[in-house]
Amino acid sequence: MSTEENIESVKSFFAAMGSGDKQGLLALSAEDIEWIIPGEDWPLAGTHRGHTGLEAVFQKASKEIEMTYPKPPEFVAQGDRVLVIGVAIGKIKATNKPFKDDWVFDIIVRSGKVTKIREYIDTQALARASEMDAIPRL
């Protein structure tokens, strides 16, 4: 596929994410998709594999995080690699703490399907927002 077609596949993937279109998301993803979200101390961190892992991370995200995107992301591509550059503003529901996350998604597309995603995110901002406040002792 051409670089332009790969960008369109990734734009469609992001549109499906944004609208909560689970079936569309699965249709745009390879069955063996791998999504790497760095960090340790926030709800979505980890490596998520296959359609089952993709569904699980989206279900968890909808339960635990609120996010908005103040401006559309930028798409930069070469061959089968598409970089998506953006910013998210949100909060972790369990702590009600806000975060701002400047991010880059490094996405590989093969035959029109997203096969690998590696996020580069502000793990410290997300971990701080996920941190529970200490309960004061009486």
MDTraj code that builds the backbone (N, CA, C; nanometers):
import mdtraj as md
import numpy as np

residues = "MET SER THR GLU GLU ASN ILE GLU SER VAL LYS SER PHE PHE ALA ALA MET GLY SER GLY ASP LYS GLN GLY LEU LEU ALA LEU SER ALA GLU ASP ILE GLU TRP ILE ILE PRO GLY GLU ASP TRP PRO LEU ALA GLY THR HIS ARG GLY HIS THR GLY LEU GLU ALA VAL PHE GLN LYS ALA SER LYS GLU ILE GLU MET THR TYR PRO LYS PRO PRO GLU PHE VAL ALA GLN GLY ASP ARG VAL LEU VAL ILE GLY VAL ALA ILE GLY LYS ILE LYS ALA THR ASN LYS PRO PHE LYS ASP ASP TRP VAL PHE ASP ILE ILE VAL ARG SER GLY LYS VAL THR LYS ILE ARG GLU TYR ILE ASP THR GLN ALA LEU ALA ARG ALA SER GLU MET ASP ALA ILE PRO ARG LEU".split()
xyz = np.array([
    [0.0841, -0.1182, 0.0000],
    [0.0000, 0.0000, 0.0000],
    [0.0885, 0.1243, 0.0000],
    [0.0336, 0.2333, -0.0486],
    [0.1097, 0.3577, -0.0532],
    [0.1140, 0.4242, 0.0842],
    [0.2057, 0.5165, 0.0994],
    [0.2171, 0.5926, 0.2238],
    [0.0862, 0.6652, 0.2530],
    [0.0245, 0.7219, 0.1508],
    [-0.1018, 0.7942, 0.1689],
    [-0.2126, 0.7002, 0.2165],
    [-0.2171, 0.5783, 0.1622],
    [-0.3170, 0.4801, 0.2060],
    [-0.2925, 0.4378, 0.3510],
    [-0.1666, 0.4269, 0.3901],
    [-0.1346, 0.3935, 0.5283],
    [-0.1798, 0.5042, 0.6233],
    [-0.1587, 0.6293, 0.5846],
    [-0.2064, 0.7419, 0.6660],
    [-0.3581, 0.7350, 0.6798],
    [-0.4280, 0.7068, 0.5709],
    [-0.5743, 0.6974, 0.5759],
    [-0.6202, 0.5841, 0.6670],
    [-0.5491, 0.4713, 0.6644],
    [-0.5831, 0.3597, 0.7541],
    [-0.5693, 0.4027, 0.9000],
    [-0.4615, 0.4751, 0.9313],
    [-0.4392, 0.5207, 1.0690],
    [-0.5425, 0.6272, 1.1074],
    [-0.5749, 0.7165, 1.0169],
    [-0.6792, 0.8169, 1.0454],
    [-0.8127, 0.7476, 1.0738],
    [-0.8442, 0.6449, 0.9970],
    [-0.9682, 0.5694, 1.0196],
    [-0.9646, 0.4984, 1.1547],
    [-0.8484, 0.4441, 1.1912],
    [-0.8300, 0.3781, 1.3209],
    [-0.8554, 0.4783, 1.4338],
    [-0.7975, 0.5970, 1.4238],
    [-0.8173, 0.7005, 1.5260],
    [-0.9626, 0.7473, 1.5305],
    [-1.0269, 0.7572, 1.4155],
    [-1.1679, 0.7960, 1.4115],
    [-1.2538, 0.6907, 1.4819],
    [-1.2242, 0.5635, 1.4584],
    [-1.2988, 0.4556, 1.5246],
    [-1.2765, 0.4602, 1.6754],
    [-1.1530, 0.4871, 1.7188],
    [-1.1260, 0.5011, 1.8623],
    [-1.2079, 0.6149, 1.9212],
    [-1.2028, 0.7282, 1.8534],
    [-1.2710, 0.8479, 1.9036],
    [-1.4212, 0.8345, 1.9126],
    [-1.4793, 0.7548, 1.8242],
    [-1.6252, 0.7398, 1.8234],
    [-1.6713, 0.6172, 1.9016],
    [-1.5754, 0.5388, 1.9535],
    [-1.6128, 0.4185, 2.0282],
    [-1.6612, 0.3050, 1.9398],
    [-1.6218, 0.3063, 1.8120],
    [-1.6637, 0.2043, 1.7159],
    [-1.5745, 0.0804, 1.7283],
    [-1.6113, -0.0097, 1.8197],
    [-1.5307, -0.1288, 1.8475],
    [-1.5161, -0.2168, 1.7235],
    [-1.6234, -0.2397, 1.6494],
    [-1.6168, -0.3251, 1.5309],
    [-1.5275, -0.2635, 1.4230],
    [-1.5387, -0.1325, 1.4056],
    [-1.4532, -0.0640, 1.3091],
    [-1.3067, -0.0728, 1.3478],
    [-1.2806, -0.0587, 1.4774],
    [-1.1454, -0.0677, 1.5299],
    [-1.0853, -0.2059, 1.5036],
    [-1.1633, -0.3095, 1.5307],
    [-1.1162, -0.4461, 1.5076],
    [-1.0942, -0.4717, 1.3583],
    [-1.1814, -0.4176, 1.2746],
    [-1.1678, -0.4362, 1.1298],
    [-1.0413, -0.3699, 1.0758],
    [-0.9963, -0.2641, 1.1401],
    [-0.8772, -0.1908, 1.0964],
    [-0.7490, -0.2433, 1.1602],
    [-0.7600, -0.3445, 1.2468],
    [-0.6456, -0.3983, 1.3213],
    [-0.6145, -0.5402, 1.2767],
    [-0.4853, -0.5699, 1.2677],
    [-0.4434, -0.7074, 1.2416],
    [-0.4827, -0.7936, 1.3618],
    [-0.5127, -0.9195, 1.3373],
    [-0.5513, -1.0089, 1.4475],
    [-0.4414, -1.0239, 1.5506],
    [-0.3158, -1.0073, 1.5092],
    [-0.2032, -1.0196, 1.6019],
    [-0.1450, -0.8832, 1.6396],
    [-0.2278, -0.7807, 1.6398],
    [-0.1830, -0.6462, 1.6750],
    [-0.1100, -0.6477, 1.8101],
    [-0.0089, -0.5634, 1.8204],
    [0.0626, -0.5455, 1.9465],
    [0.0641, -0.3957, 1.9764],
    [0.0173, -0.3585, 2.0962],
    [0.0112, -0.2186, 2.1378],
    [0.0903, -0.2046, 2.2671],
    [0.1989, -0.1294, 2.2615],
    [0.2864, -0.1104, 2.3772],
    [0.2617, 0.0280, 2.4351],
    [0.2159, 0.0300, 2.5600],
    [0.1908, 0.1550, 2.6322],
    [0.2873, 0.1566, 2.7506],
    [0.3871, 0.2467, 2.7495],
    [0.4896, 0.2446, 2.8533],
    [0.4389, 0.2907, 2.9890],
    [0.5183, 0.2576, 3.0897],
    [0.4889, 0.3012, 3.2255],
    [0.4507, 0.1842, 3.3140],
    [0.4380, 0.2149, 3.4418],
    [0.4026, 0.1120, 3.5394],
    [0.2900, 0.1554, 3.6303],
    [0.2842, 0.2814, 3.6606],
    [0.1950, 0.3275, 3.7665],
    [0.0721, 0.4015, 3.7149],
    [0.0170, 0.3542, 3.6050],
    [-0.1100, 0.4106, 3.5580],
    [-0.1881, 0.3013, 3.4860],
    [-0.3204, 0.3152, 3.4766],
    [-0.4078, 0.2028, 3.4397],
    [-0.3836, 0.1349, 3.3045],
    [-0.3391, 0.2057, 3.2020],
    [-0.3301, 0.1448, 3.0690],
    [-0.1922, 0.0900, 3.0343],
    [-0.0941, 0.1076, 3.1216],
    [0.0428, 0.0646, 3.0931],
    [0.0481, -0.0854, 3.0694],
    [0.1326, -0.1240, 2.9740],
    [0.1531, -0.2652, 2.9465],
    [0.1570, -0.2923, 2.7975],
    [0.1756, -0.4178, 2.7630],
    [0.1734, -0.4613, 2.6242],
    [0.0428, -0.5369, 2.6023],
    [-0.0339, -0.4920, 2.5042],
    [-0.1661, -0.5479, 2.4756],
    [-0.1590, -0.6158, 2.3392],
    [-0.1962, -0.7436, 2.3350],
    [-0.1802, -0.8216, 2.2120],
    [-0.3131, -0.8781, 2.1622],
    [-0.3249, -0.8788, 2.0288],
    [-0.4402, -0.9392, 1.9635],
    [-0.5670, -0.8587, 1.9823],
    [-0.6722, -0.9032, 1.9170],
    [-0.8012, -0.8341, 1.9283],
    [-0.8531, -0.8370, 2.0715],
    [-0.8254, -0.9453, 2.1444],
    [-0.8699, -0.9545, 2.2836],
    [-0.8023, -0.8473, 2.3683],
    [-0.6719, -0.8300, 2.3505],
    [-0.5986, -0.7265, 2.4236],
    [-0.6439, -0.5873, 2.3859],
    [-0.6726, -0.5665, 2.2576],
    [-0.7210, -0.4370, 2.2094],
    [-0.8558, -0.4034, 2.2728],
    [-0.9465, -0.4995, 2.2730],
    [-1.0774, -0.4778, 2.3356],
    [-1.0623, -0.4491, 2.4850],
    [-0.9749, -0.5220, 2.5514],
    [-0.9565, -0.5047, 2.6960],
    [-0.9021, -0.3660, 2.7297],
    [-0.8055, -0.3187, 2.6534],
    [-0.7476, -0.1870, 2.6834],
    [-0.8490, -0.0759, 2.6576],
    [-0.9333, -0.0909, 2.5568],
    [-1.0346, 0.0119, 2.5318],
    [-1.1444, 0.0105, 2.6368],
    [-1.1805, -0.1067, 2.6821],
    [-1.2800, -0.1154, 2.7886],
    [-1.2249, -0.0516, 2.9164],
    [-1.0999, -0.0817, 2.9473],
    [-1.0364, -0.0253, 3.0660],
    [-1.0242, 0.1269, 3.0538],
    [-0.9856, 0.1741, 2.9365],
    [-0.9719, 0.3183, 2.9147],
    [-1.1050, 0.3905, 2.9360],
    [-1.2128, 0.3346, 2.8854],
    [-1.3427, 0.4011, 2.9002],
    [-1.3885, 0.4045, 3.0451],
    [-1.3475, 0.3059, 3.1246],
    [-1.3848, 0.3019, 3.2661],
    [-1.2992, 0.3945, 3.3521],
    [-1.1715, 0.4097, 3.3166],
    [-1.0770, 0.4700, 3.4097],
    [-1.0234, 0.6075, 3.3715],
    [-1.0435, 0.6495, 3.2477],
    [-0.9810, 0.7738, 3.2021],
    [-1.0808, 0.8567, 3.1222],
    [-1.0759, 0.9885, 3.1438],
    [-1.1481, 1.0836, 3.0582],
    [-1.0431, 1.1642, 2.9840],
    [-1.0581, 1.1764, 2.8519],
    [-0.9608, 1.2509, 2.7724],
    [-1.0286, 1.3332, 2.6655],
    [-0.9678, 1.4474, 2.6371],
    [-1.0058, 1.5277, 2.5220],
    [-0.8781, 1.5639, 2.4482],
    [-0.8950, 1.6002, 2.3237],
    [-0.7816, 1.6364, 2.2395],
    [-0.8050, 1.7797, 2.1919],
    [-0.7276, 1.8762, 2.2445],
    [-0.7526, 2.0162, 2.2139],
    [-0.7286, 2.0563, 2.0685],
    [-0.6516, 1.9767, 1.9952],
    [-0.6310, 2.0034, 1.8526],
    [-0.6101, 1.8711, 1.7806],
    [-0.6388, 1.8669, 1.6513],
    [-0.6212, 1.7420, 1.5765],
    [-0.4747, 1.6992, 1.5743],
    [-0.4496, 1.5686, 1.5737],
    [-0.3114, 1.5213, 1.5685],
    [-0.2501, 1.5428, 1.4307],
    [-0.1188, 1.5379, 1.4280],
    [-0.0433, 1.5491, 1.3035],
    [-0.0001, 1.4084, 1.2613],
    [-0.0076, 1.3795, 1.1315],
    [0.0293, 1.2483, 1.0781],
    [0.1519, 1.2646, 0.9877],
    [0.2581, 1.1903, 1.0184],
    [0.3817, 1.1931, 0.9409],
    [0.4128, 1.0485, 0.9048],
    [0.4423, 1.0227, 0.7767],
    [0.4604, 0.8829, 0.7363],
    [0.5747, 0.8644, 0.6384],
    [0.6294, 0.7439, 0.6451],
    [0.7264, 0.6980, 0.5470],
    [0.7067, 0.5476, 0.5342],
    [0.6734, 0.5026, 0.4153],
    [0.6506, 0.3595, 0.3932],
    [0.5369, 0.3086, 0.4793],
    [0.5609, 0.1999, 0.5542],
    [0.4547, 0.1399, 0.6358],
    [0.4494, 0.1971, 0.7781],
    [0.5310, 0.2973, 0.8075],
    [0.5336, 0.3591, 0.9409],
    [0.4629, 0.4942, 0.9365],
    [0.3697, 0.5111, 1.0331],
    [0.2973, 0.6373, 1.0466],
    [0.3171, 0.6866, 1.1902],
    [0.3679, 0.8074, 1.2039],
    [0.3796, 0.8702, 1.3355],
    [0.2609, 0.9641, 1.3520],
    [0.1984, 0.9549, 1.4672],
    [0.0858, 1.0423, 1.4989],
    [0.1290, 1.1230, 1.6206],
    [0.1250, 1.2551, 1.6077],
    [0.1756, 1.3447, 1.7116],
    [0.0594, 1.4281, 1.7638],
    [0.0427, 1.4282, 1.8959],
    [-0.0693, 1.5031, 1.9511],
    [-0.0553, 1.5311, 2.0988],
    [-0.1627, 1.5820, 2.1546],
    [-0.1693, 1.6117, 2.2972],
    [-0.3077, 1.5721, 2.3477],
    [-0.3090, 1.5188, 2.4692],
    [-0.4352, 1.4829, 2.5341],
    [-0.4410, 1.5526, 2.6692],
    [-0.5597, 1.5969, 2.7033],
    [-0.5848, 1.6552, 2.8347],
    [-0.6958, 1.5719, 2.8964],
    [-0.6781, 1.5344, 3.0222],
    [-0.7804, 1.4507, 3.0824],
    [-0.7632, 1.4360, 3.2312],
    [-0.8301, 1.3320, 3.2834],
    [-0.8163, 1.3000, 3.4253],
    [-0.8331, 1.1503, 3.4442],
    [-0.7718, 1.1032, 3.5524],
    [-0.7888, 0.9642, 3.5943],
    [-0.9117, 0.9642, 3.6854],
    [-1.0122, 0.8857, 3.6509],
    [-1.1390, 0.8879, 3.7243],
    [-1.1244, 0.8497, 3.8713],
    [-1.0412, 0.7493, 3.9023],
    [-1.0288, 0.7011, 4.0402],
    [-0.9722, 0.8070, 4.1347],
    [-0.8860, 0.8948, 4.0815],
    [-0.8231, 0.9968, 4.1669],
    [-0.8801, 1.1358, 4.1436],
    [-0.9500, 1.1521, 4.0322],
    [-1.0029, 1.2814, 3.9891],
    [-0.8907, 1.3829, 3.9649],
    [-0.7691, 1.3337, 3.9361],
    [-0.6544, 1.4212, 3.9120],
    [-0.6344, 1.4412, 3.7616],
    [-0.6061, 1.5653, 3.7226],
    [-0.5882, 1.5959, 3.5805],
    [-0.4472, 1.5619, 3.5311],
    [-0.4365, 1.5519, 3.3994],
    [-0.3060, 1.5359, 3.3357],
    [-0.3073, 1.6026, 3.1995],
    [-0.1883, 1.6348, 3.1518],
    [-0.1663, 1.6784, 3.0139],
    [-0.0588, 1.5857, 2.9591],
    [-0.0858, 1.5246, 2.8459],
    [0.0044, 1.4257, 2.7890],
    [0.0368, 1.4630, 2.6445],
    [0.1616, 1.5051, 2.6206],
    [0.2104, 1.5228, 2.4837],
    [0.2591, 1.3861, 2.4389],
    [0.2120, 1.3368, 2.3248],
    [0.2387, 1.1994, 2.2861],
    [0.2740, 1.1856, 2.1384],
    [0.3380, 1.0714, 2.1087],
    [0.3639, 1.0279, 1.9717],
    [0.3295, 0.8792, 1.9665],
    [0.2506, 0.8406, 1.8691],
    [0.2240, 0.6989, 1.8447],
    [0.3054, 0.6604, 1.7207],
    [0.3837, 0.5554, 1.7325],
    [0.4609, 0.5001, 1.6222],
    [0.3837, 0.3761, 1.5761],
    [0.3232, 0.3852, 1.4585],
    [0.2305, 0.2816, 1.4123],
    [0.2815, 0.2170, 1.2834],
    [0.2760, 0.0850, 1.2795],
    [0.3114, 0.0099, 1.1590],
    [0.1816, -0.0410, 1.0961],
    [0.1690, -0.0186, 0.9657],
    [0.0510, -0.0618, 0.8902],
    [0.0962, -0.1598, 0.7827],
    [0.0271, -0.2728, 0.7764],
    [0.0546, -0.3704, 0.6702],
    [-0.0781, -0.4140, 0.6095],
    [-0.0854, -0.4087, 0.4779],
    [-0.2065, -0.4488, 0.4041],
    [-0.3305, -0.3768, 0.4571],
    [-0.3156, -0.2489, 0.4920],
    [-0.4290, -0.1683, 0.5371],
    [-0.4700, -0.1893, 0.6815],
    [-0.3950, -0.2715, 0.7563],
    [-0.4293, -0.3015, 0.8963],
    [-0.3195, -0.2507, 0.9890],
    [-0.3608, -0.1957, 1.1023],
    [-0.2667, -0.1541, 1.2052],
    [-0.2137, -0.2812, 1.2708],
    [-0.0797, -0.2990, 1.2677],
    [-0.0206, -0.4210, 1.3213],
    [0.0585, -0.3983, 1.4501],
    [0.1121, -0.2772, 1.4674],
    [0.1910, -0.2498, 1.5875],
    [0.1798, -0.1026, 1.6227],
    [0.1617, -0.0766, 1.7522],
    [0.1597, 0.0600, 1.8034],
    [0.2565, 0.0661, 1.9206],
    [0.3421, 0.1645, 1.9183],
    [0.4319, 0.1922, 2.0305],
    [0.4079, 0.3379, 2.0675],
    [0.3609, 0.3586, 2.1901],
    [0.3348, 0.4950, 2.2359],
    [0.4584, 0.5538, 2.3019],
    [0.4797, 0.6817, 2.2794],
    [0.5799, 0.7608, 2.3505],
    [0.4995, 0.8711, 2.4188],
    [0.4853, 0.8589, 2.5503],
    [0.3936, 0.9442, 2.6253],
    [0.4615, 0.9995, 2.7496],
    [0.3940, 1.0915, 2.8155],
    [0.4436, 1.1493, 2.9401],
    [0.4033, 1.0572, 3.0550],
    [0.4818, 0.9527, 3.0767],
    [0.4472, 0.8538, 3.1785],
    [0.4448, 0.9146, 3.3188],
    [0.5292, 1.0142, 3.3453],
    [0.5291, 1.0772, 3.4776],
    [0.3987, 1.1512, 3.5041],
    [0.3502, 1.2247, 3.4056],
    [0.2239, 1.2978, 3.4238],
    [0.1094, 1.2006, 3.4490],
    [0.1082, 1.0900, 3.3772],
    [0.0009, 0.9917, 3.3931],
    [0.0124, 0.9179, 3.5261],
    [0.1348, 0.8864, 3.5676],
    [0.1540, 0.8197, 3.6968],
    [0.1151, 0.9134, 3.8114],
    [0.1539, 1.0413, 3.8019],
    [0.1158, 1.1385, 3.9069],
    [-0.0359, 1.1506, 3.9167],
    [-0.1039, 1.1542, 3.8033],
    [-0.2497, 1.1657, 3.8037],
    [-0.3158, 1.0393, 3.8576],
    [-0.2473, 0.9259, 3.8484],
    [-0.3017, 0.7985, 3.8959],
    [-0.2743, 0.7742, 4.0438],
    [-0.1859, 0.8535, 4.1017],
    [-0.1435, 0.8330, 4.2407],
    [-0.2558, 0.8684, 4.3382],
    [-0.2863, 0.7739, 4.4237],
    [-0.3876, 0.7977, 4.5273],
    [-0.3246, 0.8820, 4.6378],
    [-0.3994, 0.9771, 4.6885],
    [-0.3505, 1.0563, 4.8012],
    [-0.3457, 0.9688, 4.9252],
    [-0.2464, 0.9943, 5.0064],
    [-0.2349, 0.9205, 5.1332],
    [-0.3534, 0.9573, 5.2225],
    [-0.4053, 0.8590, 5.2925],
    [-0.5174, 0.8820, 5.3847],
    [-0.4581, 0.9332, 5.5158],
    [-0.5026, 1.0489, 5.5625],
    [-0.4485, 1.1025, 5.6856],
    [-0.4793, 1.0110, 5.8038],
    [-0.3820, 0.9955, 5.8914],
    [-0.4030, 0.9133, 6.0105],
    [-0.4653, 0.9981, 6.1193],
    [-0.5547, 0.9366, 6.1954],
    [-0.6213, 1.0074, 6.3061],
    [-0.5521, 0.9868, 6.4355],
])
top = md.Topology()
chain = top.add_chain()
for i, resn in enumerate(residues, 1):
    res = top.add_residue(resn, chain, resSeq=i)
    for name in ("N", "CA", "C"):
        top.add_atom(name, md.element.get_by_symbol(name[0]), res)
traj = md.Trajectory(xyz[None], top)
